């Protein structure tokens, strides 16, 4: 293309052989590209060797936003403007996309149909050509070439670009699909990395401290069930370490290389239940901007842990049962069945047989889950574990914070063994943390224990003054609210003190009919 400032026509040689060779060379060049920029650069270089355009660009069309954006930076003369703009701002592109037909303007200065083409005139571009990029009857965008001087064989140039545009459309589609797949893979890798970190983060078999014969029996049961793929039901009071036992089962099983995926059943909103567990497709419902992998699919070849399963409403229990029986499910918005190979471990702090009697838990789901059952005794049933836990937990914190541990006398440890610990190991951990902050490198006194636990360690427990667990839990929550002056969340809130999520605490407050504002004065 000559560029001497005159209106001299340019001759472009387009004999059939050279045209075919160029299309073949362009195809070979673009199939190797994996990024927008490299594809655009390969196209611009190959086309320019045959036709010396003055400007080359590719527009992408967003059907939802009705907007245009450059596939990559335009080549040649600059027309300014933004990378993304409304469809109405691209007069040539708008027409090409709407009609799905090429548009040739051989004389920009003297045409009267399109207004506001001053930017092209000022840039000295006198000929412009636009072509739709169509794949499977969907317009991806438009292909544009502009010239300062009109080629004297414009019809041949147009014919070549018409042959070229479907080739470019497929290349652009493949790049966009490749990039979407790459982003999805990265997202899945990051999600898997996060889940593995979460799964392994707090779990370390060396951090499970016990001395009692009852806990030795529990750990032997863990070894026995880990070797099989049978469902396991873990029972025990809140805070006894049911989740930790689930981790032990998974990490000593043949599925340890895959994920352990936790489902916190009380936190599952009914409206999002299927989306969370089974996933959804893009556009399945309002806000579903991209495909989501559900928990059961994440647990493929691994373990899914259904924590506090007794909190699931009956309709949701039926859906869980269906998946456990068939080992397949459908994403929301999709009719294709997805199979998954997972091991099921469930946990509850409720008496499920009592729940079945009350018609709040399905008997068929219970028998499906209860192939193997592991019951974790409460801390008050194994007081010999309390000194072991206190000393080892303190040492752990000391190593993590690089500060000396508090010192516990035999008398203090004995007083701790007399406390019923309604919050079990979770409550004990919280006590150890508090003492570490208050008495690092100092002796823990009986007065420190009393100020935290109250005077309950002085009570002699017998059949007449042992409270039911429901009432013990209520009193324990009330004590936490008194200490925190009715505050639920935050570092000094009752949820943090009890080491539970705010949503879980709110659920228990509602169950016990406790009003936090009643304790603001304490």
C-alpha positions in Angstrom: 0.0 0.0 0.0 1.5 3.3 -1.0 1.1 6.1 1.5 2.2 9.3 -0.2 -0.8 11.5 0.8 -2.4 11.4 -2.8 -5.6 9.6 -3.9 -3.6 7.2 -6.0 -5.3 3.8 -6.2 -3.3 0.8 -5.0 -3.0 -2.5 -6.8 -3.1 -5.6 -4.7 -2.1 -8.9 -6.4 -4.6 -11.6 -5.5 -4.1 -14.4 -8.0 -5.8 -17.7 -7.0 -2.6 -19.4 -6.1 -1.3 -16.6 -3.8 -4.8 -16.2 -2.3 -5.0 -19.9 -1.4 -1.5 -20.0 -0.1 -2.2 -17.0 2.1 -5.4 -18.5 3.6 -3.5 -21.7 4.3 -0.6 -19.8 5.9 -3.0 -17.7 8.0 -4.8 -20.9 9.2 -1.5 -22.6 10.1 -0.4 -19.4 12.0 -3.5 -18.9 14.0 -4.1 -22.5 15.1 -1.0 -22.3 17.2 -2.0 -19.2 19.1 -3.3 -19.4 22.7 -3.8 -15.7 23.6 -5.8 -12.8 22.1 -2.7 -10.8 21.5 -0.7 -13.5 19.8 -3.6 -14.4 17.5 -4.2 -10.8 16.5 -0.5 -10.3 15.9 -0.3 -13.4 13.7 -3.4 -12.3 11.7 -2.2 -8.8 11.2 1.3 -9.9 10.0 0.1 -12.6 7.6 -2.7 -10.4 6.1 -0.4 -7.4 5.7 2.0 -9.4 3.5 -0.8 -9.8 1.0 -2.9 -6.6 1.5 -1.2 -3.5 2.9 -4.1 -2.1 5.0 -3.8 1.1 7.0 -5.9 -0.1 9.9 -7.0 -3.5 11.1 -9.2 -4.3 14.1 -11.5 -6.9 15.6 -14.5 -6.0 17.7 -16.2 -8.4 20.1 -19.9 -7.9 20.7 -21.5 -8.4 24.2 -25.2 -9.4 23.5 -26.3 -8.7 27.1 -24.7 -5.3 27.5 -25.0 -4.4 23.8 -21.5 -3.1 23.8 -18.3 -3.4 21.7 -14.8 -4.1 22.9 -11.5 -4.6 21.0 -10.4 -8.2 20.8 -6.8 -6.8 21.0 -5.2 -3.5 20.3 -5.9 -2.2 16.7 -3.1 -2.3 14.2 -2.2 0.7 12.1 -3.7 4.2 12.2 -5.2 5.1 15.6 -8.8 6.4 15.8 -8.7 7.0 19.6 -11.7 6.0 21.6 -12.2 3.6 24.5 -11.5 -0.1 24.5 -15.2 -0.8 25.4 -18.0 1.4 24.1 -21.8 1.1 23.5 -22.8 -0.6 20.2 -24.3 2.7 19.0 -20.8 4.3 19.0 -19.6 1.8 16.4 -21.6 2.7 13.3 -20.0 0.2 10.9 -19.8 -2.6 13.5 -23.5 -2.0 14.5 -24.7 -2.4 10.9 -22.5 -5.5 10.2 -23.7 -7.2 13.5 -27.3 -6.3 12.9 -27.5 -7.4 9.3 -24.9 -10.2 9.5 -23.7 -9.0 6.1 -20.4 -7.3 5.0 -20.4 -3.5 4.6 -18.1 -1.8 2.2 -17.8 2.0 2.1 -15.4 2.9 -0.9 -15.5 6.6 -0.3 -15.9 7.7 3.3 -15.8 11.5 2.5 -18.6 11.4 -0.1 -21.0 9.0 1.6 -24.1 10.4 3.2 -25.7 7.5 5.0 -23.4 7.3 8.0 -22.8 10.5 10.0 -20.1 11.3 12.6 -17.3 9.6 10.6 -15.0 12.6 11.2 -12.5 10.5 13.1 -11.8 8.4 10.1 -11.7 11.4 7.7 -9.3 13.2 10.1 -7.1 10.1 10.2 -7.0 10.1 6.4 -8.9 6.8 6.0 -11.0 6.9 2.9 -12.1 3.3 2.5 -13.5 1.1 5.2 -14.7 -2.5 5.1 -16.5 -4.5 7.9 -17.4 -8.2 8.1 -19.4 -10.2 10.6 -17.7 -12.9 12.6 -20.3 -15.6 12.9 -20.1 -19.1 14.6 -23.1 -21.4 14.7 -25.4 -18.5 13.7 -24.2 -16.4 16.6 -22.4 -13.1 15.9 -19.2 -12.9 18.0 -18.3 -9.4 16.6 -16.9 -7.8 13.5 -13.7 -7.7 11.4 -12.5 -4.3 10.1 -10.0 -3.1 7.5 -9.5 0.5 6.4 -7.3 2.2 3.7 -6.1 5.6 2.9 -6.1 4.9 -0.8 -8.7 2.7 -2.5 -7.3 -0.5 -4.0 -8.1 -0.6 -7.7 -9.3 -4.2 -7.4 -11.6 -3.6 -4.4 -13.9 -6.4 -5.4 -11.1 -8.9 -5.3 -10.0 -7.6 -1.9 -13.6 -7.8 -0.6 -13.9 -11.4 -1.9 -10.7 -12.4 -0.1 -11.9 -10.8 3.2 -15.2 -12.6 2.8 -13.4 -15.9 2.6 -11.1 -14.9 5.5 -13.8 -13.8 8.0 -15.2 -17.3 8.8 -11.7 -18.5 9.4 -11.1 -15.5 11.8 -14.5 -16.1 13.5 -13.5 -19.7 14.3 -10.1 -18.7 15.6 -11.6 -15.9 17.8 -14.2 -18.4 19.1 -11.6 -20.9 20.0 -9.4 -18.4 21.8 -12.4 -17.1 23.8 -13.4 -20.7 24.7 -9.7 -21.6 25.5 -9.5 -18.6 27.8 -12.8 -19.4 29.5 -11.6 -23.0 30.1 -8.3 -21.8 31.3 -10.0 -19.5 33.8 -12.3 -22.3 34.9 -9.4 -24.6 35.4 -7.5 -22.0 37.4 -10.6 -21.4 39.5 -11.0 -25.1 40.1 -7.3 -25.5 41.0 -7.5 -22.6 43.4 -10.7 -24.0 44.9 -9.2 -27.4 45.3 -6.1 -25.9 46.8 -8.1 -23.9 49.2 -10.3 -26.8 50.2 -7.2 -29.1 50.7 -5.6 -26.4 52.8 -8.8 -26.1 54.8 -9.1 -29.8 55.1 -5.5 -30.3 56.3 -5.1 -26.9 58.0 -6.3 -27.7 61.6 -5.8 -31.4 61.3 -2.7 -33.1 62.7 -2.9 -36.5 64.2 -0.2 -35.6 66.6 -2.4 -32.9 68.1 -5.1 -35.3 69.3 -4.3 -35.7 73.0 -5.9 -38.3 75.2 -5.0 -40.7 78.0 -8.3 -42.4 78.7 -9.2 -45.9 77.8 -12.5 -44.7 76.2 -10.6 -42.5 73.7 -8.2 -45.3 73.0 -11.2 -47.4 72.0 -12.5 -44.6 69.8 -9.2 -44.3 67.9 -9.1 -48.1 67.5 -12.6 -47.9 65.9 -11.3 -45.1 63.6 -8.5 -47.4 62.4 -11.0 -50.2 61.8 -13.5 -48.2 59.8 -10.9 -46.3 57.8 -9.9 -49.4 55.9 -13.4 -49.7 54.4 -15.7 -47.4 52.4 -18.7 -47.9 54.6 -20.7 -44.9 55.8 -19.8 -43.7 59.3 -22.0 -42.0 61.8 -20.2 -40.0 64.5 -22.2 -39.2 67.6 -21.3 -37.1 70.6 -22.0 -33.9 72.4 -21.1 -30.5 71.0 -17.4 -29.8 71.2 -16.2 -33.4 71.7 -14.2 -33.4 68.5 -16.6 -35.1 66.0 -15.1 -33.2 63.0 -11.6 -34.1 64.1 -12.6 -37.8 64.1 -14.0 -37.3 60.6 -10.6 -36.0 59.5 -8.9 -39.0 61.1 -11.1 -41.4 59.2 -10.4 -39.6 55.9 -6.7 -39.2 56.3 -6.1 -42.8 57.3 -8.2 -44.1 54.5 -7.4 -45.0 50.9 -9.1 -41.7 49.9 -6.6 -39.5 51.7 -5.1 -38.0 48.5 -8.5 -36.5 47.6 -10.6 -33.9 49.4 -12.6 -34.1 52.6 -15.4 -31.7 51.9 -17.4 -30.5 54.9 -21.1 -29.5 54.7 -22.3 -27.6 57.7 -25.9 -28.7 57.6 -27.4 -26.0 60.0 -26.0 -23.3 57.8 -27.5 -24.5 54.6 -30.3 -22.2 53.5 -33.3 -24.1 52.0 -33.2 -21.9 48.9 -29.5 -22.7 48.2 -29.5 -26.3 49.3 -29.3 -27.9 45.9 -27.0 -25.3 44.5 -24.5 -25.8 47.4 -24.6 -29.6 47.4 -25.2 -30.4 43.7 -23.9 -27.2 41.9 -25.6 -25.1 39.2 -25.1 -24.1 35.6 -24.6 -20.6 34.4 -27.9 -18.8 34.2 -29.8 -21.4 36.3 -31.2 -18.6 38.4 -30.8 -14.9 39.1 -27.2 -14.3 40.2 -25.8 -17.6 38.7 -23.2 -15.8 36.6 -21.0 -18.8 36.2 -21.1 -22.6 36.6 -20.6 -23.8 40.2 -19.3 -27.2 41.3 -21.3 -28.7 44.2 -20.0 -30.2 47.3 -20.7 -33.8 46.3 -18.8 -33.3 43.0 -15.9 -31.8 44.9 -15.8 -34.9 47.1 -15.4 -37.2 44.1 -12.9 -39.9 45.0 -12.8 -38.4 48.5 -15.0 -38.0 51.6 -18.0 -35.8 52.2 -18.6 -34.9 55.9 -22.2 -34.0 56.8 -21.8 -32.1 60.1 -24.9 -31.9 62.4 -27.0 -33.8 59.9 -29.9 -34.0 62.3 -30.5 -30.2 61.7 -31.6 -30.8 58.1 -35.3 -30.5 57.4 -37.1 -33.6 56.2 -37.4 -32.6 52.5 -33.6 -32.0 52.4 -33.0 -35.3 54.1 -34.9 -37.0 51.3 -32.6 -35.4 48.7 -29.5 -36.5 50.6 -30.9 -40.1 50.8 -31.5 -40.1 47.0 -27.8 -39.1 46.3 -26.5 -41.7 48.8 -28.5 -44.4 47.2 -27.9 -43.6 43.5 -24.5 -41.9 43.8 -25.6 -39.4 41.1 -27.3 -36.0 41.0 -28.1 -33.2 38.7 -26.8 -29.6 38.8 -29.5 -27.0 39.2 -30.5 -25.9 35.6 -29.2 -29.1 34.0 -30.9 -32.4 33.2 -27.7 -34.5 32.8 -26.9 -36.8 35.7 -23.5 -36.6 37.2 -22.0 -39.6 39.0 -19.6 -39.2 41.9 -17.6 -41.7 44.0 -17.4 -40.5 47.6 -17.4 -41.9 51.1 -20.0 -40.5 53.5 -19.2 -39.5 57.1 -22.0 -37.8 59.1 -22.0 -36.4 62.6 -24.7 -35.3 65.1 -25.0 -34.3 68.7 -28.6 -35.5 68.8 -30.2 -38.9 69.6 -31.3 -39.9 66.1 -33.5 -42.7 67.3 -35.4 -40.2 69.4 -35.6 -37.9 66.4 -37.0 -40.7 64.3 -39.7 -41.3 67.0 -40.5 -37.6 66.9 -40.7 -37.7 63.1 -37.9 -35.2 62.6 -35.4 -37.6 61.1 -35.9 -40.2 58.4 -35.4 -43.8 59.5 -34.2 -44.9 56.0 -31.5 -42.2 56.1 -30.5 -43.2 59.6 -30.0 -46.8 58.6 -28.2 -45.7 55.4 -25.7 -43.7 57.5 -25.4 -46.0 60.5 -23.4 -48.8 58.9 -20.6 -48.0 61.4 -21.1 -45.8 64.4 -18.4 -44.1 66.5 -19.5 -42.4 69.8 -17.2 -39.9 71.3 -17.5 -39.6 75.1 -17.9 -36.2 76.7 -15.0 -34.7 78.6 -16.7 -35.2 82.0 -16.8 -38.9 81.2 -13.0 -39.0 80.8 -11.6 -36.5 83.3 -8.2 -38.2 83.1 -7.8 -36.5 79.7 -8.2 -33.0 81.1 -4.6 -32.5 82.5 -3.2 -34.0 79.3 -5.2 -31.6 77.1 -4.4 -28.6 79.3 -0.6 -29.1 79.3 -0.3 -30.1 75.6 -2.7 -27.3 74.3 -0.6 -24.8 76.3 2.6 -26.1 74.8 1.1 -25.7 71.3 0.1 -22.1 71.9 3.6 -21.4 73.4 5.3 -22.7 70.2 3.0 -20.8 67.9 3.3 -17.5 69.8 6.9 -17.9 71.0 5.8 -17.1 74.6 6.2 -19.2 77.8 3.2 -21.3 78.9 1.2 -20.7 82.1 2.1 -23.0 85.0 -0.6 -25.4 86.3 -0.3 -26.9 89.8 -1.8 -30.3 90.6 -4.4 -28.6 92.7 -5.5 -26.4 89.8 -5.6 -29.4 87.4 -7.6 -31.3 90.0 -10.1 -28.5 90.2 -10.4 -28.5 86.4 -11.1 -32.2 86.5 -14.1 -31.6 88.8 -15.8 -29.1 86.3 -18.4 -30.8 84.0 -17.2 -28.9 80.9 -20.6 -28.7 79.1 -18.8 -27.3 76.1 -16.3 -30.2 76.2 -12.9 -29.9 74.5 -14.0 -26.8 72.7 -14.7 -25.0 76.0 -11.5 -26.4 77.5 -9.5 -25.0 74.6 -11.0 -21.6 75.1 -10.1 -21.7 78.8 -6.5 -22.6 78.0 -6.3 -19.7 75.5 -7.7 -17.3 78.1 -5.2 -18.4 80.7 -2.3 -18.2 78.3 -3.2 -14.5 77.6 -3.6 -13.7 81.3 -0.9 -15.9 82.9 1.8 -16.5 80.4 4.9 -17.7 82.3 2.9 -17.3 85.6 1.2 -19.7 87.9 -2.5 -20.2 87.3 -4.4 -19.7 90.5 -7.6 -21.3 91.8 -9.1 -17.8 91.7 -8.4 -17.6 88.0 -10.2 -20.8 87.5 -13.2 -19.6 89.6 -13.4 -16.3 87.7 -13.7 -18.1 84.4 -15.6 -21.2 85.3 -17.6 -19.9 88.3 -17.9 -21.9 91.5 -19.3 -25.1 89.7 -16.1 -27.0 90.5 -16.9 -26.8 94.2 -20.2 -28.7 93.6 -20.2 -32.4 94.4 -22.0 -33.9 91.4 -24.5 -36.8 92.0 -27.7 -38.1 90.5 -29.8 -35.4 92.2 -28.0 -32.3 90.8 -26.8 -33.4 87.4 -28.8 -31.3 84.9 -30.0 -32.6 81.5 -27.7 -31.7 78.6 -30.3 -29.4 77.1 -30.4 -27.4 80.3 -26.6 -27.5 80.8 -26.1 -26.1 77.3 -28.6 -23.3 78.0 -26.8 -22.4 81.2 -23.4 -22.5 79.5 -24.7 -20.1 76.8 -26.2 -17.8 79.5 -22.8 -17.7 81.3 -21.1 -16.7 78.1 -23.6 -14.0 77.5 -23.0 -12.6 81.0 -19.3 -12.6 80.5 -19.7 -10.8 77.1 -22.4 -8.5 78.3 -24.9 -9.8 75.7 -22.5 -9.2 72.7 -22.7 -12.1 70.2 -20.0 -11.4 67.5 -16.5 -10.0 67.4 -13.3 -10.9 69.2 -15.0 -10.4 72.7 -18.4 -11.8 71.7 -20.1 -14.9 73.0 -19.7 -16.7 69.7 -15.9 -16.3 69.9 -15.9 -17.3 73.6 -17.9 -20.5 72.8 -15.8 -21.1 69.6 -18.8 -21.4 67.4 -20.1 -19.5 64.4 -22.4 -16.6 65.1 -25.2 -18.3 63.0 -24.9 -21.4 65.1 -25.1 -19.4 68.3 -28.2 -17.6 67.0 -29.8 -20.9 66.2 -29.1 -22.2 69.7 -30.4 -18.9 71.3 -33.6 -19.4 69.4 -33.9 -23.0 70.4 -33.4 -22.2 74.1 -35.5 -19.0 73.9 -32.7 -16.8 75.1 -32.7 -13.1 74.5 -29.1 -11.7 74.5 -30.2 -8.2 75.4 -31.3 -9.5 78.8 -27.6 -9.8 79.7 -26.3 -6.4 78.6 -26.4 -5.2 82.2 -24.2 -8.0 83.6 
